[in-house]
């Protein structure tokens, strides 16, 4: 794996851990389950690198 790929993956894992800490801090707040459900539904998609911007 290229170094940049490893760094990007590591960054994603770190950000996801931060989100999990934030959700844990909410404890029994009514919105916690909604947030967790929405995060679980997120799907990574491969970008279209062929299109021009």
N, C-alpha and C positions, 0 to 999 in steps of 0.2 A: 504494500500500500504506500502511496506517495505521502510524504510528510504533510502536505497541505490537507490531504484527505483525513489523516489522523488528527490533525489540529482541529479541523472542522467538526469531526465526530466528537472529539473531546469537548469542544465548546458546546455542542448540542446537549451532551450528557450533563455538563455542568449547569446549563440553563434549565434543563428539565429538573434537576435536583433542586434548584432554587425555587421553581414552581411548586414542587412537592413540599418544601419547607413552608412556603406561604400558605398552602392548603392546610398543612398540619397546624399552623398557627391559628387558623379559623376555628379549630376544634368542632364544637357542636353548633356553629352558626348555621341558620337555615339555608344559606346559599352554598354551603360547602359541597353538598351532593350534586348540585347543578353544575358547579365549576368542574368537579371531578369528572362528571359525565361528559361535558363538552371537551375537556382535554383528552379523554379516552377516545373520542370520536375523530380527533385530528388525524389526518392521514398525510404522510409525506408523498409528494408527487415529484416526478422527474421533470426538470425544466425543459422547455423547448429551446435548445441552443442553436437551432437553425434559423430562427426568426431574427429579423433585423429590428433594431430599436431606433 
